[in-house]
Protein backbone atom coordinates (compact mmCIF):
# COMPACT_ATOMS: atom_id res chain seq x y z
CA UNK A 1 0.00 0.00 0.00
CA UNK A 2 1.38 3.41 -0.91
CA UNK A 3 0.73 6.39 1.34
CA UNK A 4 0.72 10.01 0.27
CA UNK A 5 -0.20 12.61 2.85
CA UNK A 6 -0.26 16.37 3.12
CA UNK A 7 -1.30 16.88 6.71
CA UNK A 8 -2.52 20.12 8.24
CA UNK A 9 -3.30 19.64 11.92
CA UNK A 10 -3.70 22.30 14.61
CA UNK A 11 -2.44 20.99 17.95
CA UNK A 12 -2.42 24.29 19.83
CA UNK A 13 1.33 24.39 20.50
CA UNK A 14 2.05 24.25 16.78
CA UNK A 15 0.42 23.75 13.42
CA UNK A 16 1.53 20.53 11.76
CA UNK A 17 1.91 21.10 8.02
CA UNK A 18 3.91 18.52 6.11
CA UNK A 19 3.93 16.29 3.04
CA UNK A 20 5.18 12.73 3.25
CA UNK A 21 5.14 9.57 1.17
CA UNK A 22 5.68 5.89 1.87
CA UNK A 23 5.84 3.52 -1.10
CA UNK A 24 4.62 -0.05 -1.04
CA UNK A 25 7.18 -2.24 0.72
CA UNK A 26 9.21 0.77 1.89
CA UNK A 27 10.46 1.51 5.42
CA UNK A 28 10.42 5.20 6.34
CA UNK A 29 11.64 6.65 9.64
CA UNK A 30 10.03 9.69 11.23
CA UNK A 31 12.63 11.37 13.43
CA UNK A 32 12.89 14.54 15.47
CA UNK A 33 12.96 15.94 19.02
CA UNK A 34 10.17 15.46 21.54
CA UNK A 35 7.15 17.58 20.71
CA UNK A 36 7.98 17.85 17.01
CA UNK A 37 4.69 16.28 15.89
CA UNK A 38 5.70 12.68 15.19
CA UNK A 39 2.99 10.97 17.24
CA UNK A 40 0.43 13.45 15.94
CA UNK A 41 1.41 12.51 12.40
CA UNK A 42 0.91 8.78 12.99
CA UNK A 43 -2.36 9.31 14.87
CA UNK A 44 -3.73 11.47 12.07
CA UNK A 45 -2.82 8.95 9.37
CA UNK A 46 -4.43 6.19 11.47
CA UNK A 47 -7.67 8.17 11.68
CA UNK A 48 -7.46 8.96 15.40
CA UNK A 49 -7.03 12.72 14.91
CA UNK A 50 -8.75 14.95 12.34
CA UNK A 51 -7.03 17.03 9.69
CA UNK A 52 -8.10 20.64 9.27
CA UNK A 53 -6.70 20.61 5.75
CA UNK A 54 -4.61 18.64 3.33
CA UNK A 55 -5.18 15.11 2.07
CA UNK A 56 -4.36 11.52 2.98
CA UNK A 57 -4.42 9.00 0.16
CA UNK A 58 -3.84 5.25 0.30
CA UNK A 59 -3.18 3.62 -3.06
CA UNK A 60 -4.52 6.78 -4.66
CA UNK A 61 -7.79 6.79 -2.71
CA UNK A 62 -8.61 9.79 -0.51
CA UNK A 63 -9.20 8.53 3.05
CA UNK A 64 -9.21 11.82 4.92
CA UNK A 65 -12.01 11.66 7.48
CA UNK A 66 -12.35 7.86 7.33
CA UNK A 67 -12.61 6.62 10.94
CA UNK A 68 -9.87 4.50 12.46
CA UNK A 69 -11.83 1.24 12.55
CA UNK A 70 -12.56 1.46 8.82
CA UNK A 71 -8.95 2.28 8.03
CA UNK A 72 -7.96 -0.80 10.03
CA UNK A 73 -10.18 -2.92 7.79
CA UNK A 74 -8.37 -1.45 4.79
CA UNK A 75 -5.03 -2.56 6.15
CA UNK A 76 -3.79 0.32 8.31
CA UNK A 77 -2.39 -0.88 11.63
CA UNK A 78 -0.95 1.31 14.41
CA UNK A 79 1.35 0.12 17.19
CA UNK A 80 0.92 3.00 19.65
CA UNK A 81 3.39 4.37 22.12
CA UNK A 82 2.75 2.55 25.38
CA UNK A 83 1.70 -0.67 23.55
CA UNK A 84 -1.97 -0.59 24.71
CA UNK A 85 -2.00 -4.19 25.91
CA UNK A 86 -4.57 -5.91 28.15
CA UNK A 87 -2.42 -7.02 31.06
CA UNK A 88 -4.85 -9.69 32.24
CA UNK A 89 -4.93 -11.42 28.85
CA UNK A 90 -2.40 -13.96 27.63
CA UNK A 91 -0.26 -13.57 24.53
CA UNK A 92 -2.35 -16.20 22.76
CA UNK A 93 -5.56 -14.34 23.63
CA UNK A 94 -4.16 -11.06 22.28
CA UNK A 95 -3.24 -12.70 18.99
CA UNK A 96 -6.59 -14.50 18.73
CA UNK A 97 -8.44 -11.24 19.35
CA UNK A 98 -6.69 -9.66 16.37
CA UNK A 99 -7.19 -12.60 13.99
CA UNK A 100 -9.60 -12.34 11.11
CA UNK A 101 -11.54 -15.11 9.40
CA UNK A 102 -9.54 -14.49 6.23
CA UNK A 103 -6.22 -12.80 5.48
CA UNK A 104 -4.54 -13.21 8.86
CA UNK A 105 -0.86 -14.04 9.09
CA UNK A 106 -0.43 -17.72 9.94
CA UNK A 107 0.71 -18.38 13.50
CA UNK A 108 3.79 -20.19 12.18
CA UNK A 109 4.87 -17.20 10.09
CA UNK A 110 4.28 -14.83 13.01
CA UNK A 111 6.41 -16.96 15.33
CA UNK A 112 9.12 -17.09 12.67
CA UNK A 113 9.19 -13.28 12.67
CA UNK A 114 8.91 -13.04 16.46
CA UNK A 115 10.31 -16.34 17.80
CA UNK A 116 10.43 -15.20 21.43
CA UNK A 117 6.64 -15.04 21.54
CA UNK A 118 6.36 -18.82 21.27
CA UNK A 119 7.55 -19.39 24.83
CA UNK A 120 5.18 -16.69 26.10
CA UNK A 121 1.90 -17.79 24.50
CA UNK A 122 0.30 -18.85 27.79
CA UNK A 123 1.65 -15.96 29.87
CA UNK A 124 -0.37 -12.86 30.69
CA UNK A 125 0.84 -9.61 29.14
CA UNK A 126 1.32 -8.04 32.57
CA UNK A 127 3.95 -10.66 33.41
CA UNK A 128 6.06 -10.10 30.30
CA UNK A 129 9.28 -8.11 30.16
CA UNK A 130 9.27 -4.78 28.36
CA UNK A 131 10.83 -6.31 25.26
CA UNK A 132 8.33 -9.18 25.24
CA UNK A 133 5.45 -6.73 25.61
CA UNK A 134 6.70 -4.76 22.62
CA UNK A 135 7.00 -7.93 20.57
CA UNK A 136 3.42 -8.77 21.49
CA UNK A 137 2.24 -5.31 20.45
CA UNK A 138 3.97 -5.73 17.10
CA UNK A 139 2.75 -9.30 16.72
CA UNK A 140 -0.85 -8.28 17.39
CA UNK A 141 -0.56 -5.70 14.63
CA UNK A 142 1.03 -8.16 12.22
CA UNK A 143 -1.67 -10.80 12.71
CA UNK A 144 -3.98 -8.64 10.57
CA UNK A 145 -1.43 -8.68 7.72
CA UNK A 146 -1.29 -4.87 7.51
CA UNK A 147 -0.67 -3.09 4.25
CA UNK A 148 0.52 0.02 6.12
CA UNK A 149 2.17 -0.48 9.52
CA UNK A 150 2.58 2.59 11.75
CA UNK A 151 4.85 2.15 14.77
CA UNK A 152 5.26 4.80 17.46
CA UNK A 153 8.41 4.64 19.62
CA UNK A 154 8.79 0.87 19.83
CA UNK A 155 12.03 1.34 21.78
CA UNK A 156 10.61 3.44 24.60
CA UNK A 157 11.70 2.14 28.00
CA UNK A 158 13.84 -0.62 26.50
CA UNK A 159 17.57 -1.27 26.79
CA UNK A 160 19.59 -0.54 23.61
CA UNK A 161 20.46 -4.23 23.21
CA UNK A 162 16.73 -5.06 23.04
CA UNK A 163 16.13 -2.24 20.55
CA UNK A 164 18.85 -3.66 18.31
CA UNK A 165 16.90 -6.91 18.17
CA UNK A 166 13.47 -5.31 17.66
CA UNK A 167 14.03 -2.67 14.99
CA UNK A 168 15.20 -5.07 12.24
CA UNK A 169 11.80 -6.76 12.52
CA UNK A 170 10.32 -3.72 10.75
CA UNK A 171 12.69 -4.30 7.83
CA UNK A 172 11.55 -7.91 7.61
CA UNK A 173 7.89 -6.89 7.75
CA UNK A 174 8.40 -4.77 4.63
CA UNK A 175 10.55 -7.35 2.83
CA UNK A 176 8.62 -10.50 3.72
CA UNK A 177 5.02 -9.29 4.13
CA UNK A 178 5.25 -6.49 1.56
CA UNK A 179 3.88 -3.91 4.02
CA UNK A 180 4.69 -0.22 3.93
CA UNK A 181 6.21 0.84 7.26
CA UNK A 182 6.28 4.31 8.80
CA UNK A 183 7.87 4.41 12.24
CA UNK A 184 8.80 6.96 14.88
CA UNK A 185 12.09 6.35 16.66
CA UNK A 186 14.49 8.20 18.95
CA UNK A 187 17.42 5.84 18.34
CA UNK A 188 18.45 7.72 15.22
CA UNK A 189 21.48 5.65 14.19
CA UNK A 190 19.60 2.36 14.50
CA UNK A 191 16.57 3.76 12.70
CA UNK A 192 18.69 4.87 9.75
CA UNK A 193 20.24 1.42 9.54
CA UNK A 194 16.93 -0.26 8.71
CA UNK A 195 15.06 2.55 6.92
CA UNK A 196 15.04 3.31 3.20
CA UNK A 197 14.30 6.99 3.77
CA UNK A 198 13.74 9.35 6.68
CA UNK A 199 12.02 12.59 7.57
CA UNK A 200 13.17 14.80 10.44
CA UNK A 201 10.43 16.95 11.97
CA UNK A 202 10.93 20.15 13.94
CA UNK A 203 8.00 22.19 15.26
CA UNK A 204 5.52 20.45 12.98
CA UNK A 205 7.50 20.86 9.78
CA UNK A 206 10.01 18.79 7.84
CA UNK A 207 13.47 20.09 8.61
CA UNK A 208 15.35 17.41 6.68
CA UNK A 209 14.53 14.44 4.47
CA UNK A 210 16.31 12.01 2.20
CA UNK A 211 17.62 8.47 1.72
CA UNK A 212 18.69 6.95 5.03
CA UNK A 213 22.14 6.09 3.67
CA UNK A 214 22.77 9.74 2.83
CA UNK A 215 21.51 11.02 6.16
CA UNK A 216 23.84 8.63 8.00
CA UNK A 217 26.75 10.42 6.32
CA UNK A 218 25.47 13.89 7.22
CA UNK A 219 25.61 13.72 10.98
CA UNK A 220 26.26 17.40 11.56
CA UNK A 221 23.27 18.44 9.45
CA UNK A 222 21.14 15.80 11.11
CA UNK A 223 22.12 17.07 14.55
CA UNK A 224 21.44 20.65 13.48
CA UNK A 225 17.95 19.71 12.29
CA UNK A 226 17.15 18.43 15.78
CA UNK A 227 18.02 21.88 17.06
CA UNK A 228 15.91 23.61 14.42
CA UNK A 229 18.98 24.87 12.56
CA UNK A 230 18.76 22.82 9.36
CA UNK A 231 17.74 25.80 7.27
CA UNK A 232 20.87 27.65 8.27
CA UNK A 233 23.18 24.66 7.88
PAZA-171737 format. One line per field, with one value per residue (C-alpha): chain; residue number from 1; x, y, z. Coordinates in nm, 4 decimals. Last residue first. Example, Ala and Ser with C-alpha at 12.3 -4.5 7.8 and 13.67 -1.06 7.14 Angstrom:
2
cadena	A | A;
num	2 | 1;
px	1.3670 | 1.2300;
py	-0.1060 | -0.4500;
pz	0.7140 | 0.7800;
***
This chain:
233
cadena	A | A | A | A | A | A | A | A | A | A | A | A | A | A | A | A | A | A | A | A | A | A | A | A | A | A | A | A | A | A | A | A | A | A | A | A | A | A | A | A | A | A | A | A | A | A | A | A | A | A | A | A | A | A | A | A | A | A | A | A | A | A | A | A | A | A | A | A | A | A | A | A | A | A | A | A | A | A | A | A | A | A | A | A | A | A | A | A | A | A | A | A | A | A | A | A | A | A | A | A | A | A | A | A | A | A | A | A | A | A | A | A | A | A | A | A | A | A | A | A | A | A | A | A | A | A | A | A | A | A | A | A | A | A | A | A | A | A | A | A | A | A | A | A | A | A | A | A | A | A | A | A | A | A | A | A | A | A | A | A | A | A | A | A | A | A | A | A | A | A | A | A | A | A | A | A | A | A | A | A | A | A | A | A | A | A | A | A | A | A | A | A | A | A | A | A | A | A | A | A | A | A | A | A | A | A | A | A | A | A | A | A | A | A | A | A | A | A | A | A | A | A | A | A | A | A | A | A | A | A | A | A | A;
num	233 | 232 | 231 | 230 | 229 | 228 | 227 | 226 | 225 | 224 | 223 | 222 | 221 | 220 | 219 | 218 | 217 | 216 | 215 | 214 | 213 | 212 | 211 | 210 | 209 | 208 | 207 | 206 | 205 | 204 | 203 | 202 | 201 | 200 | 199 | 198 | 197 | 196 | 195 | 194 | 193 | 192 | 191 | 190 | 189 | 188 | 187 | 186 | 185 | 184 | 183 | 182 | 181 | 180 | 179 | 178 | 177 | 176 | 175 | 174 | 173 | 172 | 171 | 170 | 169 | 168 | 167 | 166 | 165 | 164 | 163 | 162 | 161 | 160 | 159 | 158 | 157 | 156 | 155 | 154 | 153 | 152 | 151 | 150 | 149 | 148 | 147 | 146 | 145 | 144 | 143 | 142 | 141 | 140 | 139 | 138 | 137 | 136 | 135 | 134 | 133 | 132 | 131 | 130 | 129 | 128 | 127 | 126 | 125 | 124 | 123 | 122 | 121 | 120 | 119 | 118 | 117 | 116 | 115 | 114 | 113 | 112 | 111 | 110 | 109 | 108 | 107 | 106 | 105 | 104 | 103 | 102 | 101 | 100 | 99 | 98 | 97 | 96 | 95 | 94 | 93 | 92 | 91 | 90 | 89 | 88 | 87 | 86 | 85 | 84 | 83 | 82 | 81 | 80 | 79 | 78 | 77 | 76 | 75 | 74 | 73 | 72 | 71 | 70 | 69 | 68 | 67 | 66 | 65 | 64 | 63 | 62 | 61 | 60 | 59 | 58 | 57 | 56 | 55 | 54 | 53 | 52 | 51 | 50 | 49 | 48 | 47 | 46 | 45 | 44 | 43 | 42 | 41 | 40 | 39 | 38 | 37 | 36 | 35 | 34 | 33 | 32 | 31 | 30 | 29 | 28 | 27 | 26 | 25 | 24 | 23 | 22 | 21 | 20 | 19 | 18 | 17 | 16 | 15 | 14 | 13 | 12 | 11 | 10 | 9 | 8 | 7 | 6 | 5 | 4 | 3 | 2 | 1;
px	2.3180 | 2.0875 | 1.7742 | 1.8758 | 1.8978 | 1.5905 | 1.8022 | 1.7147 | 1.7951 | 2.1438 | 2.2119 | 2.1140 | 2.3275 | 2.6263 | 2.5608 | 2.5471 | 2.6752 | 2.3835 | 2.1508 | 2.2774 | 2.2137 | 1.8691 | 1.7622 | 1.6311 | 1.4532 | 1.5348 | 1.3473 | 1.0007 | 0.7502 | 0.5520 | 0.7999 | 1.0929 | 1.0432 | 1.3169 | 1.2018 | 1.3743 | 1.4297 | 1.5038 | 1.5057 | 1.6926 | 2.0241 | 1.8689 | 1.6572 | 1.9597 | 2.1482 | 1.8453 | 1.7417 | 1.4489 | 1.2088 | 0.8804 | 0.7867 | 0.6280 | 0.6210 | 0.4692 | 0.3877 | 0.5249 | 0.5024 | 0.8615 | 1.0547 | 0.8401 | 0.7892 | 1.1545 | 1.2686 | 1.0320 | 1.1797 | 1.5201 | 1.4034 | 1.3475 | 1.6896 | 1.8852 | 1.6132 | 1.6731 | 2.0461 | 1.9586 | 1.7566 | 1.3839 | 1.1701 | 1.0609 | 1.2035 | 0.8788 | 0.8407 | 0.5259 | 0.4854 | 0.2581 | 0.2175 | 0.0524 | -0.0668 | -0.1290 | -0.1428 | -0.3981 | -0.1669 | 0.1034 | -0.0564 | -0.0848 | 0.2746 | 0.3974 | 0.2237 | 0.3424 | 0.7005 | 0.6696 | 0.5446 | 0.8329 | 1.0828 | 0.9267 | 0.9284 | 0.6058 | 0.3947 | 0.1319 | 0.0840 | -0.0366 | 0.1651 | 0.0302 | 0.1899 | 0.5177 | 0.7550 | 0.6361 | 0.6636 | 1.0434 | 1.0308 | 0.8906 | 0.9190 | 0.9118 | 0.6411 | 0.4284 | 0.4870 | 0.3792 | 0.0711 | -0.0426 | -0.0864 | -0.4544 | -0.6221 | -0.9538 | -1.1540 | -0.9605 | -0.7188 | -0.6693 | -0.8439 | -0.6591 | -0.3235 | -0.4160 | -0.5557 | -0.2351 | -0.0262 | -0.2401 | -0.4935 | -0.4853 | -0.2416 | -0.4567 | -0.2004 | -0.1969 | 0.1705 | 0.2753 | 0.3392 | 0.0920 | 0.1349 | -0.0951 | -0.2390 | -0.3790 | -0.5031 | -0.8373 | -1.0177 | -0.7961 | -0.8945 | -1.2565 | -1.1829 | -0.9869 | -1.2608 | -1.2346 | -1.2005 | -0.9210 | -0.9199 | -0.8607 | -0.7791 | -0.4522 | -0.3178 | -0.3844 | -0.4419 | -0.4364 | -0.5177 | -0.4609 | -0.6697 | -0.8100 | -0.7027 | -0.8754 | -0.7034 | -0.7457 | -0.7670 | -0.4432 | -0.2822 | -0.3725 | -0.2357 | 0.0907 | 0.1414 | 0.0431 | 0.2991 | 0.5697 | 0.4685 | 0.7981 | 0.7147 | 1.0172 | 1.2961 | 1.2888 | 1.2632 | 1.0034 | 1.1639 | 1.0421 | 1.0459 | 0.9213 | 0.7185 | 0.4617 | 0.5841 | 0.5678 | 0.5142 | 0.5176 | 0.3934 | 0.3908 | 0.1908 | 0.1530 | 0.0416 | 0.2052 | 0.1328 | -0.2421 | -0.2442 | -0.3704 | -0.3302 | -0.2516 | -0.1297 | -0.0262 | -0.0197 | 0.0723 | 0.0733 | 0.1380 | 0.0000;
py	2.4658 | 2.7648 | 2.5804 | 2.2824 | 2.4873 | 2.3613 | 2.1885 | 1.8434 | 1.9711 | 2.0650 | 1.7073 | 1.5799 | 1.8440 | 1.7404 | 1.3719 | 1.3894 | 1.0416 | 0.8632 | 1.1022 | 0.9745 | 0.6094 | 0.6950 | 0.8475 | 1.2013 | 1.4440 | 1.7411 | 2.0091 | 1.8790 | 2.0864 | 2.0450 | 2.2194 | 2.0151 | 1.6953 | 1.4799 | 1.2588 | 0.9345 | 0.6991 | 0.3306 | 0.2549 | -0.0261 | 0.1418 | 0.4871 | 0.3761 | 0.2360 | 0.5655 | 0.7720 | 0.5841 | 0.8199 | 0.6350 | 0.6961 | 0.4406 | 0.4314 | 0.0837 | -0.0224 | -0.3911 | -0.6486 | -0.9289 | -1.0503 | -0.7346 | -0.4771 | -0.6888 | -0.7906 | -0.4295 | -0.3721 | -0.6760 | -0.5069 | -0.2671 | -0.5311 | -0.6912 | -0.3662 | -0.2243 | -0.5056 | -0.4229 | -0.0535 | -0.1266 | -0.0616 | 0.2145 | 0.3439 | 0.1339 | 0.0870 | 0.4639 | 0.4801 | 0.2146 | 0.2588 | -0.0477 | 0.0016 | -0.3087 | -0.4872 | -0.8684 | -0.8643 | -1.0801 | -0.8161 | -0.5700 | -0.8282 | -0.9304 | -0.5729 | -0.5313 | -0.8771 | -0.7930 | -0.4756 | -0.6732 | -0.9178 | -0.6307 | -0.4775 | -0.8114 | -1.0097 | -1.0657 | -0.8043 | -0.9611 | -1.2861 | -1.5960 | -1.8846 | -1.7794 | -1.6695 | -1.9392 | -1.8820 | -1.5038 | -1.5197 | -1.6342 | -1.3037 | -1.3276 | -1.7089 | -1.6962 | -1.4829 | -1.7197 | -2.0192 | -1.8380 | -1.7724 | -1.4043 | -1.3210 | -1.2799 | -1.4487 | -1.5107 | -1.2341 | -1.2598 | -0.9658 | -1.1236 | -1.4501 | -1.2696 | -1.1061 | -1.4340 | -1.6203 | -1.3567 | -1.3956 | -1.1421 | -0.9691 | -0.7019 | -0.5907 | -0.4195 | -0.0591 | -0.0671 | 0.2551 | 0.4372 | 0.2996 | 0.0116 | 0.1309 | -0.0876 | 0.0324 | -0.2562 | -0.1447 | -0.2918 | -0.0799 | 0.2281 | 0.1462 | 0.1243 | 0.4499 | 0.6623 | 0.7863 | 1.1664 | 1.1821 | 0.8528 | 0.9789 | 0.6794 | 0.6777 | 0.3617 | 0.5251 | 0.9002 | 1.1522 | 1.5114 | 1.8641 | 2.0610 | 2.0640 | 1.7027 | 1.4949 | 1.2718 | 0.8959 | 0.8172 | 0.6190 | 0.8952 | 1.1472 | 0.9313 | 0.8779 | 1.2507 | 1.3453 | 1.0969 | 1.2683 | 1.6281 | 1.7849 | 1.7576 | 1.5461 | 1.5944 | 1.4538 | 1.1373 | 0.9692 | 0.6645 | 0.5200 | 0.1513 | 0.0772 | -0.2244 | -0.0055 | 0.3523 | 0.5891 | 0.9566 | 1.2731 | 1.6295 | 1.8523 | 2.1104 | 2.0530 | 2.3755 | 2.4247 | 2.4393 | 2.4289 | 2.0992 | 2.2298 | 1.9642 | 2.0120 | 1.6883 | 1.6370 | 1.2607 | 1.0012 | 0.6389 | 0.3406 | 0.0000;
pz	0.7881 | 0.8268 | 0.7266 | 0.9356 | 1.2563 | 1.4425 | 1.7057 | 1.5784 | 1.2285 | 1.3475 | 1.4550 | 1.1113 | 0.9449 | 1.1556 | 1.0983 | 0.7215 | 0.6324 | 0.8001 | 0.6165 | 0.2825 | 0.3666 | 0.5028 | 0.1721 | 0.2198 | 0.4474 | 0.6680 | 0.8605 | 0.7840 | 0.9776 | 1.2979 | 1.5259 | 1.3939 | 1.1969 | 1.0444 | 0.7572 | 0.6684 | 0.3771 | 0.3200 | 0.6918 | 0.8710 | 0.9539 | 0.9747 | 1.2697 | 1.4501 | 1.4193 | 1.5216 | 1.8343 | 1.8954 | 1.6657 | 1.4884 | 1.2240 | 0.8803 | 0.7258 | 0.3928 | 0.4018 | 0.1563 | 0.4134 | 0.3720 | 0.2833 | 0.4632 | 0.7745 | 0.7606 | 0.7826 | 1.0746 | 1.2519 | 1.2242 | 1.4993 | 1.7663 | 1.8170 | 1.8310 | 2.0549 | 2.3039 | 2.3213 | 2.3609 | 2.6786 | 2.6502 | 2.8002 | 2.4598 | 2.1777 | 1.9832 | 1.9615 | 1.7457 | 1.4770 | 1.1746 | 0.9524 | 0.6117 | 0.4251 | 0.7508 | 0.7716 | 1.0572 | 1.2706 | 1.2217 | 1.4627 | 1.7390 | 1.6717 | 1.7100 | 2.0445 | 2.1488 | 2.0570 | 2.2624 | 2.5609 | 2.5236 | 2.5262 | 2.8360 | 3.0158 | 3.0296 | 3.3409 | 3.2566 | 2.9144 | 3.0693 | 2.9869 | 2.7794 | 2.4504 | 2.6099 | 2.4825 | 2.1265 | 2.1542 | 2.1428 | 1.7802 | 1.6460 | 1.2666 | 1.2665 | 1.5328 | 1.3008 | 1.0092 | 1.2183 | 1.3496 | 0.9943 | 0.9091 | 0.8863 | 0.5482 | 0.6234 | 0.9400 | 1.1105 | 1.3992 | 1.6365 | 1.9346 | 1.8726 | 1.8986 | 2.2278 | 2.3632 | 2.2764 | 2.4534 | 2.7627 | 2.8854 | 3.2243 | 3.1064 | 2.8145 | 2.5913 | 2.4707 | 2.3546 | 2.5382 | 2.2120 | 1.9654 | 1.7188 | 1.4409 | 1.1630 | 0.8312 | 0.6148 | 0.4791 | 0.7794 | 1.0035 | 0.8026 | 0.8825 | 1.2548 | 1.2463 | 1.0944 | 0.7326 | 0.7476 | 0.4924 | 0.3046 | -0.0510 | -0.2708 | -0.4663 | -0.3056 | 0.0303 | 0.0163 | 0.2975 | 0.2069 | 0.3325 | 0.5754 | 0.9270 | 0.9691 | 1.2343 | 1.4911 | 1.5398 | 1.1684 | 1.1475 | 0.9370 | 1.2070 | 1.4872 | 1.2986 | 1.2405 | 1.5940 | 1.7243 | 1.5195 | 1.5895 | 1.7007 | 2.0708 | 2.1540 | 1.9017 | 1.5473 | 1.3433 | 1.1234 | 0.9639 | 0.6342 | 0.5417 | 0.1891 | 0.0722 | -0.1039 | -0.1100 | 0.1866 | 0.1171 | 0.3252 | 0.3039 | 0.6111 | 0.8019 | 1.1764 | 1.3417 | 1.6777 | 2.0505 | 1.9825 | 1.7954 | 1.4613 | 1.1919 | 0.8239 | 0.6711 | 0.3123 | 0.2853 | 0.0266 | 0.1339 | -0.0908 | 0.0000;
***
